[in-house]
Amino acid sequence: MPRKCSEAASPVMWQQALATDTLSPYTHNYLTLPADVAEATYPVYVNRSNVTLLERCVVRFIQNNNEIYNQLIWKITRKIVPCGCKVVEISTYIAARMFNEGTKSLLYLMSALEFSLGTVIHVYFDKEDAELVMISDARAQGSTQEGRMARHQLQLDLLEATDTAEGPSYGSGIYDSM
């Protein structure tokens, strides 16, 4: 609240009640959530401290398939460029095919649009799909407990190799050369 305005002149009803010292009988005049909305959102607030949900967040399994699908839609249809509902609908169909069948499904779309496609594009899409599967497998392996332990052991091995090659980087008497 700006200091030059009195609280009684405030458009906020609570501020007016505070200024006129009628805060104790004050009640808000806004409507609460509709019952069906409150019923639908209540489990979200109850389960937000659920141990399994917190463990998923710590291990970074927080993106489900629906979120990945939505991300794919908005990669195809950029939010920066204004577009109509039809463009978003078309990109949704494309994203659904790519999500279910891989990037090779774009060949069917290009064929339906009567693009002249060579054999090189088939090889490209096969390679692209294989890379996506490999990346997905690597991410899945890296997020397991064994993957985390292997990364930790690799870091320890690198530190140990650095110490043996350069000598210890800390300790008593290291900077006594002055």
C-alpha positions as CSV (number, residue, x, y, z in Angstrom):
1,M,0.0,0.0,0.0
2,P,1.5,3.4,-0.9
3,R,2.2,5.5,2.1
4,K,0.4,8.6,0.6
5,C,-3.0,6.7,0.3
6,S,-5.0,6.1,3.4
7,E,-6.0,2.6,4.1
8,A,-9.6,3.6,4.3
9,A,-9.5,4.8,0.7
10,S,-8.1,1.4,-0.4
11,P,-10.1,-0.5,-3.0
12,V,-9.3,-3.7,-1.1
13,M,-12.1,-4.4,1.3
14,W,-9.9,-6.1,3.9
15,Q,-7.7,-2.9,4.0
16,Q,-10.8,-0.8,4.6
17,A,-11.9,-3.1,7.4
18,L,-8.4,-2.8,8.9
19,A,-8.5,1.0,8.7
20,T,-11.9,1.3,10.2
21,D,-11.1,-1.3,13.0
22,T,-13.9,-3.6,11.8
23,L,-11.7,-6.5,11.1
24,S,-13.1,-8.9,13.6
25,P,-16.6,-9.1,12.1
26,Y,-15.2,-8.9,8.5
27,T,-16.0,-11.7,6.1
28,H,-14.7,-12.1,2.6
29,N,-17.3,-11.5,-0.1
30,Y,-15.8,-13.8,-2.8
31,L,-17.3,-17.1,-3.8
32,T,-15.4,-20.3,-2.9
33,L,-14.4,-22.9,-5.5
34,P,-17.3,-24.9,-7.0
35,A,-17.8,-28.2,-5.3
36,D,-16.7,-30.3,-8.3
37,V,-13.5,-28.3,-8.7
38,A,-12.7,-28.5,-5.0
39,E,-13.4,-32.2,-5.1
40,A,-11.1,-32.8,-8.1
41,T,-8.2,-30.7,-6.7
42,Y,-8.3,-31.9,-3.1
43,P,-6.3,-35.2,-3.7
44,V,-3.5,-33.2,-5.2
45,Y,-3.1,-31.2,-2.0
46,V,-3.5,-34.3,0.2
47,N,-0.9,-36.4,-1.8
48,R,1.8,-33.7,-2.3
49,S,3.7,-34.9,0.8
50,N,3.3,-38.5,-0.1
51,V,6.6,-40.3,0.3
52,T,6.5,-42.1,-3.1
53,L,5.9,-38.8,-4.9
54,L,8.8,-37.2,-3.1
55,E,11.1,-40.1,-3.9
56,R,10.1,-39.8,-7.6
57,C,11.0,-36.1,-7.5
58,V,14.4,-36.9,-5.9
59,V,15.2,-39.6,-8.4
60,R,13.9,-37.3,-11.2
61,F,11.0,-39.5,-12.4
62,I,8.7,-36.5,-12.5
63,Q,7.9,-36.4,-16.2
64,N,5.2,-38.8,-17.1
65,N,4.2,-39.8,-20.7
66,N,1.5,-37.1,-20.8
67,E,4.0,-34.4,-20.1
68,I,6.4,-35.8,-22.7
69,Y,3.6,-35.8,-25.2
70,N,2.7,-32.2,-24.4
71,Q,6.3,-31.2,-24.7
72,L,6.4,-32.8,-28.2
73,I,3.3,-30.9,-29.3
74,W,4.8,-27.6,-28.2
75,K,8.1,-28.4,-29.9
76,I,6.2,-28.8,-33.2
77,T,3.9,-25.8,-32.6
78,R,6.0,-23.0,-31.1
79,K,4.2,-20.8,-28.5
80,I,6.1,-17.7,-29.8
81,V,4.4,-17.7,-33.1
82,P,0.6,-17.1,-32.9
83,C,-1.3,-19.8,-34.6
84,G,-4.9,-21.0,-34.8
85,C,-6.6,-24.0,-33.3
86,K,-6.2,-26.0,-36.5
87,V,-2.4,-25.7,-36.4
88,V,-2.3,-27.0,-32.9
89,E,-4.7,-29.8,-33.8
90,I,-2.5,-30.9,-36.7
91,S,0.6,-30.7,-34.6
92,T,-1.2,-32.8,-32.0
93,Y,-1.9,-35.5,-34.6
94,I,1.7,-35.4,-35.7
95,A,3.0,-35.6,-32.1
96,A,0.7,-38.5,-31.3
97,R,2.1,-40.5,-34.3
98,M,5.7,-39.6,-33.4
99,F,5.1,-40.5,-29.8
100,N,3.6,-43.9,-30.7
101,E,5.5,-44.9,-33.8
102,G,8.7,-42.8,-33.8
103,T,10.0,-40.3,-36.3
104,K,9.5,-42.8,-39.1
105,S,5.8,-42.0,-39.0
106,L,6.6,-38.7,-40.6
107,L,7.3,-40.6,-43.8
108,Y,3.6,-41.4,-44.0
109,L,2.7,-37.7,-43.6
110,M,5.3,-36.7,-46.2
111,S,3.9,-39.4,-48.6
112,A,0.4,-38.2,-48.1
113,L,1.5,-34.6,-48.9
114,E,3.1,-36.1,-52.1
115,F,6.6,-35.1,-51.3
116,S,9.2,-36.8,-53.5
117,L,11.2,-38.9,-51.0
118,G,14.4,-40.7,-51.7
119,T,15.9,-43.7,-50.0
120,V,18.2,-41.5,-47.9
121,I,15.4,-40.2,-45.8
122,H,14.4,-43.7,-44.8
123,V,18.0,-44.3,-43.6
124,Y,17.9,-41.0,-41.8
125,F,14.7,-41.8,-39.9
126,D,15.9,-45.3,-39.0
127,K,19.1,-43.7,-37.6
128,E,17.1,-41.0,-35.8
129,D,14.8,-43.6,-34.1
130,A,17.8,-45.8,-33.1
131,E,19.5,-42.8,-31.5
132,L,16.3,-41.8,-29.6
133,V,16.0,-45.4,-28.3
134,M,19.7,-45.4,-27.3
135,I,19.3,-42.1,-25.5
136,S,16.2,-43.3,-23.7
137,D,17.9,-46.5,-22.6
138,A,21.0,-44.6,-21.4
139,R,18.8,-42.2,-19.4
140,A,16.8,-45.1,-17.9
141,Q,20.1,-46.9,-16.9
142,G,21.6,-43.7,-15.5
143,S,18.6,-43.1,-13.3
144,T,18.8,-46.5,-11.6
145,Q,20.7,-47.0,-8.4
146,E,23.5,-49.0,-10.2
147,G,23.9,-46.1,-12.7
148,R,24.2,-43.5,-9.9
149,M,26.7,-45.7,-8.1
150,A,28.8,-46.2,-11.3
151,R,28.8,-42.4,-11.9
152,H,29.9,-41.8,-8.3
153,Q,32.7,-44.5,-8.6
154,L,33.9,-42.9,-11.8
155,Q,34.2,-39.5,-10.1
156,L,36.1,-41.1,-7.3
157,D,38.4,-42.8,-9.7
158,L,39.1,-39.5,-11.5
159,L,39.9,-37.8,-8.3
160,E,42.2,-40.6,-7.3
161,A,44.0,-40.5,-10.7
162,T,44.4,-36.7,-10.4
163,D,45.9,-37.0,-6.9
164,T,48.4,-39.7,-8.0
165,A,49.4,-37.7,-11.1
166,E,49.6,-34.2,-9.5
167,G,50.0,-35.0,-5.8
168,P,47.6,-34.0,-3.1
169,S,46.0,-30.6,-3.6
170,Y,45.5,-30.0,0.1
171,G,47.2,-30.9,3.3
172,S,49.6,-29.5,5.9
173,G,52.8,-28.0,4.7
174,I,51.8,-27.6,1.0
175,Y,52.1,-23.8,0.9
176,D,55.2,-23.6,3.2
177,S,57.4,-22.5,0.3
178,M,57.4,-18.8,1.3
